[in-house]
Amino acid sequence: MVYGNGLFGGFVSDDISAIVTNPKVGDLAATLTHPTIGGILTTLAFKLGGYNPIFYHLNNLIFHLGSVILIYFIFKLLTKKTFLPGLIALIFAIHPITTESVVWISGLPYVSYTFFGLLTLLIIITIQQKILPLPFLATAVFTFGLSFLSSEKSVAFVLIILIYLALFWSRRAAGILLAATMSMTVLFAKPLWSIFYQRILDANPSFAGGITFYNPLVQIPVAIYTYIKLFLFPINLTYYHETLNYNPVLLLYYYLLLSGLLLLGIVLYKKRQFVVLLGLVIFLLGFSPTLLPIRIAWIVAERYAYLPAIGFSVGLSYILLFIWNRNRWGFIVATAALVLMYSGLTIKRTFDWRSEETLWPATAAVSPDSTHARYNMGEIYRKKGDLKKAKEEFEAAIYYQPNNLEATNALATLNLQMGESTEAAKLFDKAKAMNPQSVDYIVSTAIAAIQQKKYDEALKLLEEAKELDPKSTIVYNALGGMYFELGDKKKAIEMLEKALEIDPGQGDIIKNLQYLKSLE
């Protein structure tokens, strides 16, 4: 019920490039070239509903509901109770921090890898408890593979399953499953490494300074503290958690907090409270794929907290159970308050994700110093035609991150649109310097030069772009525009025809060509 509103949200952020503007969306052959669970389900959603967002949202919601059910049965088998597992599943189901993964279409990898990882764990538990015979281990291997095919972050389940085996199984039985787990990991090691390596390149472009390393002695305690705060007080949720403030005093506090969690783990082990310990393991190790010392992800993002939310739900449920054993009315009041608060905040958060026009203002309100939030606000104002506001937002984005290539190019393009070609040319030069191999930025710089009637300079830039990408239609379109400015309609038509030879489906170029031919 709390996610019902999310079904009717539109395409936002990464959804647009992955679906709306992706020419290969729905192409099954292309999807199967590098198959992922998300890619296959997105293709299926496109076949069923085209560009209707509800078909894509259903994927996420079904996986989330499936995970809730799996959580209930996993902890029912581990605790031999029904009330406590129901409480754990309920808290996980409605906690606001999971909203991003559930209602954002591009959050599909997080809900799917978690679902298949939990399904694998459930099968292993049923084999351990002799509910299923040992041959069903093959099914666990298969579902583990589906988790890998969902996201490279599923490697967290390797560690979680290994610790589960160490806690709950005999050495001989654990050895059998350990061999199966490691075999599956080795089988997927190469594709996972390929994804990981590509992720490193994508997250560390050369124009932004190349590969960035984090200090884990700062990164990990700051991140864990921030996540705990978001779990306990899920009020200021935002798409971008870019600014993570700390000082030596706060860092000491974070170290004490992290040390306390590790000490708690030791105490739980000594007291053989293995179920609670498993929850703590899921909470901490669930973050491990995103807390590596090399930048491959944001330090903090709410979608990364989807799997760890299970661990938090376990811990909170045991606290509530402690209250239940001492004061039934206290438990009822506390649980009712939590359910109402979490449900209300989750419903509110689903409204933030309804569209770009709701997401980015909500993000900027919580993260006003986020360069990405300000850039996206600039795009909102630009689409509305408020160029002055758009310019302010793009300038703010560059202020917070001077090497923000997207914002620099957007501001340059906006200046060009506003007739400020000199300022646009400077910004395009800056963008081109940050990424000299980008044909788009070279062409944009050339267009600014054309507006300033610097045709020799523009021609030189366009020839440079053509050498980089001989099949770029935007280069020939720009050449056509330049020759038209020079009064050479024949040459302009020739350039546009070359562009259409490369890609006959370019509607804007077709219109330009038709206009030029109508002048003959």
ZAFI-214407 format. One record per residue: z, x, y of N, C-alpha, C in turn. Coordinates in steps of 0.2 Angstrom, whole numbers, plus 2048, in hexadecimal, padded with zeros to 3 digits. Atoms other than C-alpha are relative to their C-alpha. Example, Ala and Ser with C-alpha at 12.3 -4.5 7.8 and 13.67 -1.06 7.14 Angstrom:
<nodes>
8008047FA82783E7EA800804806/7FF7FC7FA8248447FB8037FC805/
</nodes>
This chain:
<nodes>
8008047FA800800800800804806/7FF7FC7FA80580E80C7F9803802/8077FC7FF7F381680A7FB7FB801/8068048007E980680B7FC800806/8037FF7FA7E580981D7FB8067FF/8047FA8017DE81A8187F97FF7FD/8078028047D081280D7FB7FF805/8058027FB7C880C81D7FE805805/8027FA7FB7C781D8267F98027FF/8077FE8007B782582B8008077FD/8007F98027B1837828802804806/7FD7FC7FB7BA8448328008077FE/8007F88017BA8578347FB8027FB/8057FD8057B385F8247FC7FB7FD/8038058047AE84F81D7F87FF803/8078007FC79F84F82A7FB8057FD/8057FB80379785F8248008007F9/80180080779B85C8127FC7FA7FE/80380780379484A8117FB7FE805/8058037FC78C8438217FA804802/8057FC7FE7828528277FD8047FA/8027FB80678085A8157F97FD7FD/80680380376E8588108008007F8/7FF80080777385B7FE8057FB7FD/7FB80480278084E7FD7FD7FB7FB/80380580577D8437ED7FB8037FC/8057FD8047718507E68048037FA/7FC7FE8067788527D47FE8067FD/8027F980376E8617CF803805805/7FD7FB7FC77486A7DE8088017FF/7F98008027868657DA8028047FA/7FE7FD80778586B7C87FE807800/8017F97FF77F87C7CE806804800/7F97FD8007918807D38057FA800/7FD80680179A8717CC808801802/7F98017FF7AB86C7D28027F9800/7FE8078007B585C7D07FE7FC806/8018037FA7B48587E27F87FF801/8078017FF7A185B7E37FD7FB7FB/80280580479E8507D48027F9802/7FD8067FE7A98427DA7FD7FE807/8038027FA7A18437EB7F97FE7FF/8068028027908427E48007F97FD/8008068027958337DA8027FA805/7FE8047FB79D82B7E97FA7FE804/8068017FC78C82D7F27FB7FC7FD/8058048047828267E48037F8800/7FD80780078E8167E48007FD807/7FF8037FA7918147F67FC803806/8037FD7FA78681F801805803805/7FC7FD7FB78E8238118067FB802/7FA8047FF79C81680F8068047FE/7FB7FB8017AC8208118057FD7FA/7FB8038047B78148067FF8037F9/8017FD8077AE81B7F68038077FF/7FE7F98007B382C7FA808800801/7F98018007C58277FF8037FE7FA/7FE8038077C781E7EE8028067FC/7FE7FA8057C682F7E5807803802/7F97FD7FE7D58367EF8057FC7FE/7FB8058017DF8267ED8018007F8/7FF8018077DC8257DA8038067FD/7FD7FA8037E18377D7807800802/7F98007FD7F18357E28047FB7FC/7FC8058047F68257D88018037F9/8007FD8077F282E7C8806806800/7FB7FB8007FD83D7CD8077FD800/7FA80480080B8307D18027FE7F9/7FF80280780A8297C08028067FB/7FE7FA80480A83A7B8807803801/7F97FE7FE8198407C28057FC7FC/7FB8048038238317BB8008027F9/8007FE80781E8357A98038077FE/7FE7FA8018218477AA808801801/7F87FF7FF8338467B18037FB7FC/7FD8048058368377A68018047F9/7FF7FC806833842797805806801/7FB7FA7FF83D85179E8077FD801/7F98037FE84C8467A48037FB7FB/7FE80680484C8387978037FA804/7FE8067FC84F82C7A57FA7FD803/8058047FD84581F7AE801800808/7FE8017F984E81D7BF7FE806804/8017FA7FC84D82F7C57F9802800/8087FF80083A8327C07FD7FB805/8038057FB8368227CA802802807/7FF7FE7F983F8287D97FC806802/8047FA7FF8368397D87F97FE802/8078027FF8258307D78007FC806/8018047FA8298247E5800804806/8007FB7FA82E8327F17F9803801/8077FC7FF81E83C7ED7FB7FB802/8058057FF81482C7EE7FF7FF808/8018027F9818828800802805805/7FE7FB7FB81E8388087FA802805/8058007FB81483A8187FC807800/8037F980081084D8157FA7FF7FC/8058018058048478077FA7FD803/8058057FD7FA83C8137F9804801/8067FC7FE7ED84A8187FC8007FA/8047FF8067E884D8067FE7F97FD/8028078037E783A8017FB7FD804/8058047FC7DE8338107FA804803/8067FC7FE7D38418157FB8027FA/8058008067C384180A8008077FE/8007F98017C385480B8068037FC/7FA7FF8047D48548038007FF7F9/8018018087CD8507F28028067FC/7FE7FB8047CF8617EB8088017FF/7F97FF8017E28617EE8037FA7FB/7FD8058047E58507E67FD8007F9/8038008077D98537D78038067FC/7FD7FA8047E08657D28077FE7FF/7F98028027F185E7D38017FB7FB/8008058067ED84F7C87FF8037FA/8017FD8067E585A7BB8058057FE/7FB7FB8017F28677BC8067FC7FD/7FA8048038008597B97FE7FD7F9/8028028067F68527AB8008057FB/7FF7FA8047F58637A38088017FE/7F97FF8018088657A58037FA7FB/7FE80680480B85379E7FE8017F8/8027FF80780185778E8048057FD/7FC7FB80380A86778B8077FD7FF/7F980280181B85E78D8007FB7FA/8018058068158507807FF8047FA/8017FC80681085E7748078037FE/7F97FD8018218677778057FB7FC/7FC80580382A8567737FD7FD7FA/80380280681F8537647FE7F9800/8038077FF81884376B7F98017FE/8077FE80280784B7698008067FC/8007FA80480285775C7FD806803/8037FA7FD7FD8697607F9801801/8088007FE7EA86775F7FF7FD807/8018037F97EC85D76F800805805/8007FA7FB7EE86E7777F9801803/8077FF7FE7DB86E7787FF7FB806/8018057FA7DC85F784803803806/7FD7FD7FA7E886878F7FC806803/8057FB7FD7DC8777907FB7FD804/8058037FC7CF86B7958027FD807/7FE8037FA7D98627A2802806805/7FE7FB7FB7DF8737A97F9803803/8077FE7FE7CC8787AA7FE7FB806/8018057FA7CA8687B5803802806/7FC7FE7FA7D886E7C07FD806804/8037FA7FD7CF87F7C37FA7FE803/8068037FD7BF8757C68017FC807/7FE8037FA7C886C7D4801804806/7FF7FB7FA7CE87A7DE8038077FD/7FD7F98027D288D7DD808800800/7F88007FF7E48887E28037FE7FA/7FD8028067E78817D18038067FC/7FD7FA8037EC8937CC8087FF801/7F98017FF7FD88D7D28037FD7F9/7FE8038067FE8837C28018057FA/7FF7FA8067FC8937B7807802801/7F97FE80080D8997BE8057FA7FF/7FB8058018158887BE8017FE7F8/8008018088108857AB8048067FD/7FC7FB8048168967A6807800801/7F98007FF8278947AE8027FA7FC/7FE8058048288837A68018027F8/8007FE80782488B7958068047FF/7FA7FB8018328987988067FC800/7F98047FF83F88A79D8017FC7FA/7FF80680483B87D7907FE8017F9/8027FF8068338847818038067FC/7FE7FB80483788F7727FB806801/8047FA7FF8308A17727F97FF7FD/80680180482389D7647FC7FB803/8048057FD81D88D76C7FD802806/8037FE7F981C89477D7FB8057FF/8057FA8018128A37767F97FD7FF/8068038018058977707FD7FD806/8038037FA80388E7807FF805805/8027FA7FB80489E78A7FA8037FF/8077FE8017F58A47817FB7FC802/8058057FE7EC8947847FF800808/8008007F87F18957977FC806802/8037FA7FE7EC8A77997F88007FE/8078008017DB8A47907FC7FC805/8038047FC7D789679B7FF803807/8017FC7FA7DB8A17AA7FB805800/8057FB8017D18AF7A47F97FD800/8078038007C28A37A17FE7FE807/8028027F97C289D7B3801805805/7FE7FA7FC7C78AE7BA7FA802805/8067FE7FC7B58B27C07FE7FB805/8018057FB7B18A27C88057FF806/7FA8017FC7C28A17D0800806805/8007FA7FC7C08B37D77FA7FF805/8068017FC7AE8AE7DE8027FC806/7FE8057FB7B689F7E7805804805/7FB7FD7FC7C58AA7ED7FC805805/8047FB7FC7B98B87F37FC7FD806/8048037FA7AE8AC7FD8057FD805/7FC8037FB7BD8A4804803805805/7FE7FA7FB7C38B580B7FA801805/8057FF7FB7B28B78137FF7FB805/8008057FB7B28A681B8067FF804/7FB8007FC7C38A7821801806805/7FF7FA7FC7C18B88297F9803802/8067FE7FD7B08B9832800806804/8007FA7FD7AB8C98398017FF808/7FF8017F97AA8C284B8077FE802/7F98017FE7BC8BD84A8058067FE/7FC7FA8017C18CF8468018027F8/8007FE8077BE8D08338067FD7FC/7FB8028047CB8CE825807801803/7F98007FD7DD8CA82B8058007FB/7FB7FF8047EC8CF8228077FD803/7FA8027FE7FD8C68238068047FE/7FA7FC80280E8CE8228047FB7FC/7FD8058048158C48138087FF802/7F98017FF8278C88198017FB806/8008057FB8238BD8287FD7F97FE/8048068028168B18218047FB7FC/7FD80480581F8AB8128077FC803/7FB8047FE8308A781A7FF7FB806/8018057FA82989F82A7FC7FA7FD/80380680381D89481F8057FC7FC/7FC80480482A88F8138057FB805/7FC8047FB83688A8227FC7FA803/8048067FD82888082A7FF7FB7FB/80180580582487781A8067FC7FF/7FA8048018368728178027FC806/7FE8047FA83886C8297FB7FA800/8058068008288618278027FB7FA/7FE80580682E85A8168077FC803/7FA8037FE83F85681E8007FB806/8018047F983985082F7F97FF801/80780180082784A82C7FE7FC806/8028037FA82584583E7FA802804/8057FD7FD81A8518477FA8037FC/8057FD80580C85283A7FA801804/8067FE7FC7FC85A8407FB8037FB/8067FD8047EB860839801807800/8007F97FE7EE871841807802801/7FA7FC7FF7FE87B83F7FF807802/8027F97FE7F888A848805804803/7FB7FC7FC80788F8538068007FC/7FA7FF804815895848805805803/7FB7FC7FB82389B8548058037FC/7FA7FD8038308A884E802806804/7FD7FA7FD83B8B58548058047FB/7FB7FD8058478C284C8057FB7FD/7FA8058028558B584C7FE7FB7FB/80280580484B8A78457FD8037F9/8027FD8068438B38388068017FB/7FA7FF8048548B78328037FA7FD/7FE8068038588A58307FB7FE7FB/8058028058488A28268018047FA/7FE7FC80684D8B181B8067FD7FC/7FA80380385E8A98187FE7F97FC/8028068038558988147FD8027F9/8047FE8068498A08088048037FA/7FB7FD8048578AA8008047FB7FC/7FC80580286189B7FE7FC7FC7FA/8048048058538927F47FF8047FA/8007FC8068518A17E98078017FC/7F98008038648A27E68017F97FC/80080780386388F7E27FD8007F9/8047FF8068568937D58048037FA/7FC7FD80486289F7CD8067FC7FD/7FB8048028708937CD7FE7FB7FB/8028058058668857C57FE8037F9/8027FD8068608917B88078017FC/7FA7FF8038728967B48037FA7FD/7FD8078028788847B37FB7FC7FC/8058038048688807A97FE7F9802/8038067FD8628737B57F9801801/8067FE8008518767B07FB7FB803/8048057FC8498667B7800801807/8007FF7F984F8697C87FD807802/8037FA7FF84A87B7C67F8800800/8078018018398767C17FD7FD807/8028027FA83886C7D1800805806/8007FB7FC83D87B7DB7FA8057FF/8067FC80282F8857D27FA7FD803/8068047FE8228787D6800801808/7FF8007F98288787E87FD807803/8017F97FD82788B7EB7F98027FE/8067FD8028188907E07FA7FB802/8058047FD80E8817E67FD803806/8027FD7FA80C88A7F67FC8077FF/8027F980180889B7EE7F8802801/8087FE7FF7F489A7EE7FF801808/8028007F97F5898801804805804/7FC7FB7FD8028A58057FF8077FE/8027F98027F98B5800800804807/8007FC7FA7FA8C480C7F9801803/8077FF7FC7E78C38107FF7F9802/8018077FE7E18B481A7FB7FD7FC/8058058047D88A780F8017F9802/7FF8077FF7E0898816805800807/7FA8017FB7EC8918248068027FD/7FA7FF8027FD8978238047FA7FE/7FD8078018038858247FB7FB801/8048058007F98768208037FA7FC/7FD8058047FF86581A7FD7FE7FA/8038028067F286380D8028057FA/7FE7FB8057F98738058077FE7FD/7F980280280A86A8037FF7FA7FB/80080580580385D7F78038017F9/7FC7FE8068088657E7807802801/7F97FF7FF81886C7EE8047FA801/7FC8067FF81D85A7F38037FE7FA/7FC8028068218577E18068037FF/7FA7FD80182E8647E18057FE805/7FC8037FB83585D7F18037FA7FE/7FE80780283684C7EA8058017FA/7FB7FF80583F8537DB807801803/7FA7FE7FD84C85B7E68047FA804/7FE8057FC84E84C7F18037FA7FC/7FE8058058508407E28068027FD/7F97FE80385E84A7DB8057FF805/7FB8017FA86784A7EC8027F8800/7FF8078008658377EC8047FD7FA/7FC80180686B8367DA807802800/7F97FD7FF87A8407DF8047FA804/7FD8067FC87E8327EC8017FA7FC/7FF80680587B8247DF8068017FC/7FA80080488882B7D4807800803/7FA8007FC89582B7E28007FA804/8008057FB89081D7ED7F97FC7FF/8078038028838107E77FD7FD807/8038037FA8828077F87FD806805/8037FB7FD8808188007F98027FE/8077FE80287181C7F57FB7FA802/8058057FE86980B7F87FE800808/8018007F986B80D80B7FB806801/8047FA7FF86481F80A7F98007FE/80780180385681B7FF7FC7FB804/8038057FC85180C8087FD803807/8027FD7F98518168197FA8057FF/8067FB8018468248117FA7FC7FF/80680380283A8188097FC7FD807/8028037FA83880E81A7FD805805/8027FB7FB83781E8247F98037FE/8067FC80282A8278197FA7FB800/8058058018208178167FD7FF807/8028017F981F8148297FC806803/8037FA7FE81B82682D7F98017FD/80780080380D8268207FB7FC802/8058057FD8058168267FE803807/8017FE7F980681D8387FB8067FF/8047FB8007FE82D8327F97FE7FD/8068028027F08248297FB7FE806/8038027FA7EB81D83A7FD806804/8037F97FD7E982F8417FA8027FD/8067FE8047DC8328337FA7FB800/8058058007D28238377F9802802/8077FD7FD7C482C841801806804/8007FA7FC7C083B84B8047FE807/7FE8027FA7C583185A8087FF800/7F98008017D782F8538038067FE/7FE7FA8037D983F84A802805805/8007FB7FC7D684B8578057FF806/7FA8017FB7E18438658078017FD/7F97FF8037EF8428598028077FE/7FF7F98017ED854854802804806/7FF7FD7FA7EC85A8668077FE803/7FA8027FD7FB85086B8068047FC/7FB7FC80380685985E7FF808800/8017F97FF7FD86A85F7FB801806/8047FF7FA7F786C8717FD807801/8027F98007F587F86F7FC8027FA/8047FE8067EA87E8607F9800803/8077FF7FE7D98858647FB7FB7FD/8048058047D187A8568017F9803/7FF8077FD7D986A85D7FD7FF806/8038007FA7D386E86E7F8800800/8088008017C18728687FE7F97FE/8028078027C186185F8007FB805/8008057FA7C785886E7FA800804/8067FF7FB7B98608787FA7FC7FD/8058038037AD85986B8007F8801/7FE8087FF7B584786D7FD7FE807/8018017F97B38488807F8800801/8077FE7FF7A184F87E7FC7FA7FD/80380680379C8408738007FA804/7FF8067FC7A383487F7FC801807/8047FF7FA79983C88D805802806/7FB7FD7FA7A98428977FF8087FF/8017F88017A2854899805804804/7FB7FC7FC7AF8598A68068017FB/7FA8008057BD8558997FE8057FA/8027FC8067B385D88B800807802/8007F97FE7B186D895807803801/7F97FE8007C486E8988038017FA/7FD7FF8077C886C8867FC8067FD/8037FA8037BB879881803807803/7FD7FA7FD7C288588E8078017FD/7F97FF8037D48828877FF8037F9/8007FD8067CE8868767FE807800/8017F97FF7C789687C806804802/7FA7FD7FE7D789A8858058027FB/7FC7FF8057E18988767FE8057FA/8037FB8057D58A286B7F9803803/8067FD7FD7C98AD8757F98017FC/8067FF8047BE8B08667FE7FA7FC/8028068047BC89E8617F87FF801/8078017FF7A989E85E7FD7F9801/8028077FF7A788C85C8017FD807/7FF8027F97AF88886D7FC803805/8047FC7FB7A68968767F97FD800/80780380179588F86F8007F9803/8008077FE79A87D873801800808/8007FF7F979F8828857FA802803/8077FE7FE78F88B8877FB7FA800/80580680178587C8818017FB805/7FE8057FB78F87188C7FE802807/8027FE7FA78C87B89B7F8800801/80880180077987B8977FE7F9801/8018077FF77A8688968017FE807/7FE8017F97828688A77FC803805/8047FC7FB7758738AF803806802/7FD7FA7FE7808828B07FE8067FC/8037FC80477488D8A8802808800/7FD7F97FF77B89E8AF8068017FC/7FA7FF80478C89B8A87FF7FF7F9/8018018077858948987FD8077FD/8037FA80277B8A48968058057FE/7FA7FB80278B8AF8978037FE7FA/7FD8038067938A488A7FC8017FA/8047FF8067858A587E7FF8077FF/8007F98027848B88808078027FD/7F97FF8037978B887C8007FE7F9/8008038067948AD86D7FB8057FB/8057FC8047858B88678038077FF/7FD7F980178F8C88698057FF7FA/7FB80180579D8C085E7FC7FF7F9/8038018067908BB8517F8802801/8077FE7FE7808C58547FA7FE7FB/8048028057788BF8447FE7F9800/8008078007798AD8487F97FE804/8078037FD7678A584C8027FB805/7FF8067FB76F896854802803807/7FE7FE7FA7788A08617FB804804/8057FC7FC7698AB8657FB7FB803/8058057FD75E89B8678037FD806/7FD8047FB76B893872800805806/8017FB7FA76B8A387D7F9800803/8078017FE7588A287E7FF7FA804/8018067FD759890883803800807/7FD7FF7FA7658958917FC804805/8047FC7FC7598A28977FA7FD802/8068047FE74A8968978027FC806/7FE8057FB75488A8A2801804807/8007FC7FA7568998AE7F9803801/8067FD7FF74489D8AC7FF8077FF/8007F98037478AE8A47FC8007FA/8058018067388AB8988008077FC/8017F98047368BE8938078017FC/7F97FF8047498BF88E8007FB7FB/7FF8058057488AE8857FB8027FA/8057FE8067388B487B8038057FC/7FD7FA8047418C48768057FD7FC/7FA8038047508BA8707FD7FC7FA/8038058067458AD8667FD8047FB/8037FC80573B8BB85E8068047FC/7FA7FD80474C8C38598027FB7FB/7FE8058047518B38527FC7FE7FA/8058018057418B18498008057FA/8007FA8057438C28408067FF7FC/7FA8018057548BD83A7FF7FA7FB/80280680574E8AC8337F97FD802/8078027FF73B8AA8327FF7F97FF/80280780273D89882C8057FC804/7FB8047FC74989283A7FC7FB804/8048057FC742882841802800808/7FE8007F974D8838517FD806804/8037FA7FC7458948567F97FD802/8078027FF73388C8558017FA805/7FF8067FC73A87C85E801803807/7FE7FD7FA74188786C7FA804803/8067FD7FE73189186D7FB7FB803/8048057FD72788186F8027FE807/7FE8027FA73287C87D7FF805806/8027FB7FB73088C8867F9801802/8078007FE71D88C8857FE7FA804/8028067FC71D87A88B802801808/7FE7FF7FA72788089A7FB805804/8057FB7FD71A88E89D7F97FD801/8078037FF70C88189D7FB8017FA/8047FE80670588788C8017FB7FB/7FF8068057048768837FD8027F9/8037FE8076F987D8758058047FC/7FB7FB80370588B8718067FC7FE/7FA80380171487F8727FF7FB7FA/80280480570B8738668008047F9/8007FC80670888185A8078027FD/7F97FE80271A88685A8047FA7FC/7FD8068037208748567FD7FF7F9/8038018067138738488038057FB/7FD7FB80571A8838408077FE7FE/7F980380272B87B8418007FB7FB/80180580472586C8387FD8027F9/8037FE80671C87682B8068037FB/7FA7FD80372D87E8278057FA7FD/7FC80680173786D8277FC7FA803/8038067FD72C85D8298057FA802/7FC8067FF73B85282A804801807/7FC8007F974185883C7FE7FB805/8028067FC7418488457FF802808/8017FE7F97448508577FA804801/8067FC7FF73685C8547FA7FC800/80680480072A84F84F7FF7FC807/8018047F972E84585F7FE805805/8027FB7FA72C85586A7F88017FF/8077FE80171B8588617FC7FA802/8048067FE7158468648007FF807/8008007F971A8478767FB805803/8057FB7FD7108578797F97FE7FE/8078028017018508707FE7FA804/8018067FC70284087A7FD802807/8027FE7F96FF84B88A7F9803800/8067FD8006EF8528847FA7FB802/
</nodes>
